[in-house]
Amino acid sequence: MPIYEYHCEKCDATFEQITFRGDEEDVCCPTCGGKEVKRLMSASRFMGASGLGSCATGSTSGFS
């Protein structure tokens, strides 16, 4: 499930919310109820076959 991070322009709160395609216009701030929110760029993490953040087994250290 996609969890996105948002920032409220009205009250300056930052929050996370599970949002599906088409539901983005329905996102409102849980602190003040404002609809003036912007989705933030977030770093993604994933679990690969050989552990957290890895993509391929046998890849050179620091690269995946």
Distance bins in CASP14 RR format, pairs under 12 A and 6 or more apart:
PFRMAT RR
TARGET T0000
AUTHOR 0000-0000-0000
RMODE 2
METHOD distances of the structure
MODEL  1
1 16 0 0 0 0 0 1 0 0 0 0 0
1 17 0 0 0 0 0 1 0 0 0 0 0
1 18 1 0 1 0 0 0 0 0 0 0 0
1 19 0 0 0 0 1 0 0 0 0 0 0
1 20 0 0 0 0 1 0 0 0 0 0 0
1 23 0 0 0 0 0 1 0 0 0 0 0
2 16 0 0 0 0 0 1 0 0 0 0 0
2 17 0 0 0 0 1 0 0 0 0 0 0
2 18 1 0 0 1 0 0 0 0 0 0 0
2 19 1 0 0 1 0 0 0 0 0 0 0
2 20 1 0 0 1 0 0 0 0 0 0 0
2 21 0 0 0 0 1 0 0 0 0 0 0
2 22 0 0 0 0 0 1 0 0 0 0 0
2 23 0 0 0 0 0 1 0 0 0 0 0
2 24 0 0 0 0 0 1 0 0 0 0 0
2 39 0 0 0 0 0 1 0 0 0 0 0
2 42 0 0 0 0 0 1 0 0 0 0 0
2 44 0 0 0 0 0 1 0 0 0 0 0
3 15 0 0 0 0 0 1 0 0 0 0 0
3 16 1 0 1 0 0 0 0 0 0 0 0
3 17 1 0 0 1 0 0 0 0 0 0 0
3 18 1 0 1 0 0 0 0 0 0 0 0
3 19 1 0 0 1 0 0 0 0 0 0 0
3 20 0 0 0 0 0 1 0 0 0 0 0
3 39 0 0 0 0 0 1 0 0 0 0 0
3 40 0 0 0 0 0 1 0 0 0 0 0
3 42 0 0 0 0 1 0 0 0 0 0 0
3 44 0 0 0 0 0 1 0 0 0 0 0
3 45 0 0 0 0 0 1 0 0 0 0 0
4 14 0 0 0 0 0 1 0 0 0 0 0
4 15 0 0 0 0 1 0 0 0 0 0 0
4 16 1 0 0 1 0 0 0 0 0 0 0
4 17 1 0 0 1 0 0 0 0 0 0 0
4 18 1 0 0 1 0 0 0 0 0 0 0
4 19 1 0 1 0 0 0 0 0 0 0 0
4 20 0 0 0 0 0 1 0 0 0 0 0
4 21 0 0 0 0 0 1 0 0 0 0 0
4 23 0 0 0 0 0 1 0 0 0 0 0
4 24 0 0 0 0 1 0 0 0 0 0 0
4 27 0 0 0 0 1 0 0 0 0 0 0
4 37 0 0 0 0 1 0 0 0 0 0 0
4 38 0 0 0 0 0 1 0 0 0 0 0
4 39 1 0 1 0 0 0 0 0 0 0 0
4 40 1 0 0 1 0 0 0 0 0 0 0
4 41 0 0 0 0 1 0 0 0 0 0 0
4 42 1 0 0 1 0 0 0 0 0 0 0
4 44 0 0 0 0 0 1 0 0 0 0 0
5 13 0 0 0 0 0 1 0 0 0 0 0
5 14 1 0 0 1 0 0 0 0 0 0 0
5 15 1 0 0 1 0 0 0 0 0 0 0
5 16 1 0 1 0 0 0 0 0 0 0 0
5 17 0 0 0 0 1 0 0 0 0 0 0
5 18 0 0 0 0 0 1 0 0 0 0 0
5 19 0 0 0 0 0 1 0 0 0 0 0
5 27 0 0 0 0 0 1 0 0 0 0 0
5 37 0 0 0 0 0 1 0 0 0 0 0
5 38 0 0 0 0 1 0 0 0 0 0 0
5 39 1 0 0 1 0 0 0 0 0 0 0
5 40 1 0 1 0 0 0 0 0 0 0 0
5 41 0 0 0 0 1 0 0 0 0 0 0
5 42 1 0 1 0 0 0 0 0 0 0 0
5 43 0 0 0 0 1 0 0 0 0 0 0
5 44 0 0 0 0 0 1 0 0 0 0 0
6 12 0 0 0 0 0 1 0 0 0 0 0
6 13 0 0 0 0 1 0 0 0 0 0 0
6 14 1 0 0 1 0 0 0 0 0 0 0
6 15 1 0 1 0 0 0 0 0 0 0 0
6 16 1 0 0 1 0 0 0 0 0 0 0
6 17 1 0 0 1 0 0 0 0 0 0 0
6 18 0 0 0 0 0 1 0 0 0 0 0
6 19 0 0 0 0 1 0 0 0 0 0 0
6 24 0 0 0 0 1 0 0 0 0 0 0
6 26 0 0 0 0 0 1 0 0 0 0 0
6 27 1 0 0 1 0 0 0 0 0 0 0
6 28 0 0 0 0 1 0 0 0 0 0 0
6 29 1 0 0 1 0 0 0 0 0 0 0
6 30 0 0 0 0 1 0 0 0 0 0 0
6 31 0 0 0 0 0 1 0 0 0 0 0
6 33 0 0 0 0 0 1 0 0 0 0 0
6 34 0 0 0 0 0 1 0 0 0 0 0
6 35 0 0 0 0 0 1 0 0 0 0 0
6 36 0 0 0 0 0 1 0 0 0 0 0
6 37 1 0 1 0 0 0 0 0 0 0 0
6 38 1 0 0 1 0 0 0 0 0 0 0
6 39 1 0 1 0 0 0 0 0 0 0 0
6 40 1 0 0 1 0 0 0 0 0 0 0
6 41 0 0 0 0 0 1 0 0 0 0 0
6 42 0 0 0 0 0 1 0 0 0 0 0
7 13 1 0 0 1 0 0 0 0 0 0 0
7 14 1 0 1 0 0 0 0 0 0 0 0
7 15 0 0 0 0 1 0 0 0 0 0 0
7 16 0 0 0 0 0 1 0 0 0 0 0
7 17 0 0 0 0 0 1 0 0 0 0 0
7 27 0 0 0 0 0 1 0 0 0 0 0
7 29 0 0 0 0 1 0 0 0 0 0 0
7 31 0 0 0 0 0 1 0 0 0 0 0
7 34 0 0 0 0 0 1 0 0 0 0 0
7 36 0 0 0 0 1 0 0 0 0 0 0
7 37 1 0 0 1 0 0 0 0 0 0 0
7 38 1 0 1 0 0 0 0 0 0 0 0
7 39 0 0 0 0 1 0 0 0 0 0 0
7 40 1 0 1 0 0 0 0 0 0 0 0
7 41 0 0 0 0 0 1 0 0 0 0 0
7 42 0 0 0 0 0 1 0 0 0 0 0
8 14 1 0 0 1 0 0 0 0 0 0 0
8 15 1 0 0 1 0 0 0 0 0 0 0
8 17 0 0 0 0 0 1 0 0 0 0 0
8 27 0 0 0 0 1 0 0 0 0 0 0
8 28 0 0 0 0 1 0 0 0 0 0 0
8 29 1 1 0 0 0 0 0 0 0 0 0
8 30 0 0 0 0 1 0 0 0 0 0 0
8 31 1 0 0 1 0 0 0 0 0 0 0
8 32 1 0 0 1 0 0 0 0 0 0 0
8 33 0 0 0 0 1 0 0 0 0 0 0
8 34 1 0 0 1 0 0 0 0 0 0 0
8 35 0 0 0 0 1 0 0 0 0 0 0
8 36 1 0 0 1 0 0 0 0 0 0 0
8 37 1 0 1 0 0 0 0 0 0 0 0
8 38 0 0 0 0 1 0 0 0 0 0 0
8 39 0 0 0 0 0 1 0 0 0 0 0
8 40 0 0 0 0 0 1 0 0 0 0 0
9 28 0 0 0 0 0 1 0 0 0 0 0
9 29 0 0 0 0 1 0 0 0 0 0 0
9 32 0 0 0 0 0 1 0 0 0 0 0
9 33 0 0 0 0 0 1 0 0 0 0 0
9 34 0 0 0 0 1 0 0 0 0 0 0
9 35 0 0 0 0 1 0 0 0 0 0 0
9 36 1 1 0 0 0 0 0 0 0 0 0
9 37 1 0 0 1 0 0 0 0 0 0 0
9 38 1 0 0 1 0 0 0 0 0 0 0
9 39 0 0 0 0 0 1 0 0 0 0 0
9 40 0 0 0 0 0 1 0 0 0 0 0
10 28 0 0 0 0 1 0 0 0 0 0 0
10 29 1 0 0 1 0 0 0 0 0 0 0
10 31 0 0 0 0 1 0 0 0 0 0 0
10 32 1 0 1 0 0 0 0 0 0 0 0
10 33 1 0 0 1 0 0 0 0 0 0 0
10 34 1 0 1 0 0 0 0 0 0 0 0
10 35 0 0 0 0 1 0 0 0 0 0 0
10 36 1 0 1 0 0 0 0 0 0 0 0
10 37 0 0 0 0 1 0 0 0 0 0 0
10 38 0 0 0 0 0 1 0 0 0 0 0
11 28 0 0 0 0 0 1 0 0 0 0 0
11 29 1 0 0 1 0 0 0 0 0 0 0
11 30 0 0 0 0 0 1 0 0 0 0 0
11 31 1 0 1 0 0 0 0 0 0 0 0
11 32 1 0 1 0 0 0 0 0 0 0 0
11 33 0 0 0 0 1 0 0 0 0 0 0
11 34 1 0 0 1 0 0 0 0 0 0 0
11 35 0 0 0 0 0 1 0 0 0 0 0
11 36 0 0 0 0 1 0 0 0 0 0 0
11 37 0 0 0 0 0 1 0 0 0 0 0
12 29 0 0 0 0 1 0 0 0 0 0 0
12 31 0 0 0 0 1 0 0 0 0 0 0
12 32 0 0 0 0 1 0 0 0 0 0 0
12 34 0 0 0 0 0 1 0 0 0 0 0
12 36 0 0 0 0 0 1 0 0 0 0 0
12 37 0 0 0 0 0 1 0 0 0 0 0
12 38 0 0 0 0 0 1 0 0 0 0 0
13 28 0 0 0 0 0 1 0 0 0 0 0
13 29 1 0 1 0 0 0 0 0 0 0 0
13 30 1 0 0 1 0 0 0 0 0 0 0
13 31 1 0 1 0 0 0 0 0 0 0 0
13 32 1 0 0 1 0 0 0 0 0 0 0
13 33 0 0 0 0 1 0 0 0 0 0 0
13 34 0 0 0 0 1 0 0 0 0 0 0
13 36 0 0 0 0 0 1 0 0 0 0 0
13 37 0 0 0 0 1 0 0 0 0 0 0
13 38 0 0 0 0 0 1 0 0 0 0 0
13 40 0 0 0 0 0 1 0 0 0 0 0
14 29 0 0 0 0 1 0 0 0 0 0 0
14 30 0 0 0 0 0 1 0 0 0 0 0
14 31 0 0 0 0 1 0 0 0 0 0 0
14 37 0 0 0 0 1 0 0 0 0 0 0
14 38 0 0 0 0 0 1 0 0 0 0 0
14 39 0 0 0 0 0 1 0 0 0 0 0
14 40 1 0 0 1 0 0 0 0 0 0 0
14 42 0 0 0 0 0 1 0 0 0 0 0
15 27 0 0 0 0 1 0 0 0 0 0 0
15 28 0 0 0 0 1 0 0 0 0 0 0
15 29 1 0 0 1 0 0 0 0 0 0 0
15 30 1 0 1 0 0 0 0 0 0 0 0
15 31 1 0 0 1 0 0 0 0 0 0 0
15 32 0 0 0 0 0 1 0 0 0 0 0
15 33 0 0 0 0 0 1 0 0 0 0 0
15 34 0 0 0 0 0 1 0 0 0 0 0
15 37 0 0 0 0 1 0 0 0 0 0 0
15 38 0 0 0 0 0 1 0 0 0 0 0
15 39 0 0 0 0 0 1 0 0 0 0 0
15 40 0 0 0 0 0 1 0 0 0 0 0
16 27 0 0 0 0 0 1 0 0 0 0 0
16 29 0 0 0 0 0 1 0 0 0 0 0
16 30 0 0 0 0 1 0 0 0 0 0 0
16 37 0 0 0 0 0 1 0 0 0 0 0
16 39 0 0 0 0 0 1 0 0 0 0 0
16 40 0 0 0 0 1 0 0 0 0 0 0
16 42 0 0 0 0 1 0 0 0 0 0 0
17 23 0 0 0 0 1 0 0 0 0 0 0
17 24 0 0 0 0 1 0 0 0 0 0 0
17 26 0 0 0 0 1 0 0 0 0 0 0
17 27 1 0 1 0 0 0 0 0 0 0 0
17 28 0 0 0 0 1 0 0 0 0 0 0
17 29 0 0 0 0 1 0 0 0 0 0 0
17 30 1 0 0 1 0 0 0 0 0 0 0
17 37 0 0 0 0 1 0 0 0 0 0 0
17 39 0 0 0 0 1 0 0 0 0 0 0
17 40 0 0 0 0 0 1 0 0 0 0 0
17 42 0 0 0 0 0 1 0 0 0 0 0
18 24 0 0 0 0 0 1 0 0 0 0 0
18 26 0 0 0 0 0 1 0 0 0 0 0
18 27 0 0 0 0 0 1 0 0 0 0 0
19 25 0 0 0 0 0 1 0 0 0 0 0
19 26 0 0 0 0 1 0 0 0 0 0 0
19 27 1 0 0 1 0 0 0 0 0 0 0
19 28 0 0 0 0 0 1 0 0 0 0 0
19 37 0 0 0 0 0 1 0 0 0 0 0
19 39 0 0 0 0 1 0 0 0 0 0 0
20 26 0 0 0 0 1 0 0 0 0 0 0
20 27 0 0 0 0 0 1 0 0 0 0 0
23 39 0 0 0 0 0 1 0 0 0 0 0
24 35 0 0 0 0 0 1 0 0 0 0 0
24 37 0 0 0 0 1 0 0 0 0 0 0
24 38 0 0 0 0 0 1 0 0 0 0 0
24 39 1 0 0 1 0 0 0 0 0 0 0
25 35 0 0 0 0 1 0 0 0 0 0 0
25 37 0 0 0 0 0 1 0 0 0 0 0
25 39 0 0 0 0 0 1 0 0 0 0 0
26 33 0 0 0 0 0 1 0 0 0 0 0
26 34 0 0 0 0 0 1 0 0 0 0 0
26 35 0 0 0 0 1 0 0 0 0 0 0
26 37 0 0 0 0 0 1 0 0 0 0 0
27 33 0 0 0 0 0 1 0 0 0 0 0
27 34 0 0 0 0 1 0 0 0 0 0 0
27 35 1 0 0 1 0 0 0 0 0 0 0
27 36 0 0 0 0 0 1 0 0 0 0 0
27 37 1 0 1 0 0 0 0 0 0 0 0
27 38 0 0 0 0 1 0 0 0 0 0 0
27 39 1 0 0 1 0 0 0 0 0 0 0
27 40 0 0 0 0 0 1 0 0 0 0 0
28 34 1 0 1 0 0 0 0 0 0 0 0
28 35 1 0 1 0 0 0 0 0 0 0 0
28 36 0 0 0 0 1 0 0 0 0 0 0
28 37 1 0 0 1 0 0 0 0 0 0 0
29 35 1 0 0 1 0 0 0 0 0 0 0
29 36 1 0 0 1 0 0 0 0 0 0 0
29 37 1 0 1 0 0 0 0 0 0 0 0
29 38 0 0 0 0 0 1 0 0 0 0 0
30 37 0 0 0 0 0 1 0 0 0 0 0
31 37 0 0 0 0 0 1 0 0 0 0 0
43 53 0 0 0 0 0 1 0 0 0 0 0
44 53 0 0 0 0 1 0 0 0 0 0 0
44 55 0 0 0 0 0 1 0 0 0 0 0
45 51 0 0 0 0 0 1 0 0 0 0 0
45 52 1 0 0 1 0 0 0 0 0 0 0
45 53 1 0 0 1 0 0 0 0 0 0 0
45 54 0 0 0 0 0 1 0 0 0 0 0
45 55 0 0 0 0 0 1 0 0 0 0 0
46 52 0 0 0 0 1 0 0 0 0 0 0
46 53 1 0 0 1 0 0 0 0 0 0 0
46 54 0 0 0 0 1 0 0 0 0 0 0
46 55 1 0 0 1 0 0 0 0 0 0 0
46 64 0 0 0 0 0 1 0 0 0 0 0
47 53 1 0 0 1 0 0 0 0 0 0 0
47 54 0 0 0 0 1 0 0 0 0 0 0
47 55 0 0 0 0 0 1 0 0 0 0 0
48 54 1 0 1 0 0 0 0 0 0 0 0
48 55 1 0 0 1 0 0 0 0 0 0 0
48 56 0 0 0 0 1 0 0 0 0 0 0
48 57 0 0 0 0 1 0 0 0 0 0 0
48 59 0 0 0 0 0 1 0 0 0 0 0
48 64 0 0 0 0 1 0 0 0 0 0 0
49 55 0 0 0 0 1 0 0 0 0 0 0
49 56 1 0 0 1 0 0 0 0 0 0 0
49 57 1 0 1 0 0 0 0 0 0 0 0
49 58 0 0 0 0 1 0 0 0 0 0 0
49 59 0 0 0 0 0 1 0 0 0 0 0
49 64 0 0 0 0 0 1 0 0 0 0 0
50 56 1 0 0 1 0 0 0 0 0 0 0
50 57 1 0 1 0 0 0 0 0 0 0 0
50 58 1 0 0 1 0 0 0 0 0 0 0
50 59 0 0 0 0 1 0 0 0 0 0 0
50 61 0 0 0 0 0 1 0 0 0 0 0
50 64 0 0 0 0 1 0 0 0 0 0 0
51 57 0 0 0 0 1 0 0 0 0 0 0
51 59 0 0 0 0 0 1 0 0 0 0 0
51 64 0 0 0 0 0 1 0 0 0 0 0
52 64 0 0 0 0 0 1 0 0 0 0 0
53 59 0 0 0 0 0 1 0 0 0 0 0
53 62 0 0 0 0 0 1 0 0 0 0 0
53 63 0 0 0 0 0 1 0 0 0 0 0
53 64 1 0 0 1 0 0 0 0 0 0 0
54 60 0 0 0 0 0 1 0 0 0 0 0
54 61 0 0 0 0 0 1 0 0 0 0 0
54 62 0 0 0 0 1 0 0 0 0 0 0
54 63 0 0 0 0 1 0 0 0 0 0 0
54 64 1 0 1 0 0 0 0 0 0 0 0
55 62 0 0 0 0 0 1 0 0 0 0 0
55 63 0 0 0 0 1 0 0 0 0 0 0
55 64 1 1 0 0 0 0 0 0 0 0 0
56 62 0 0 0 0 0 1 0 0 0 0 0
56 63 0 0 0 0 1 0 0 0 0 0 0
56 64 1 0 1 0 0 0 0 0 0 0 0
57 64 0 0 0 0 1 0 0 0 0 0 0
58 64 0 0 0 0 1 0 0 0 0 0 0
END
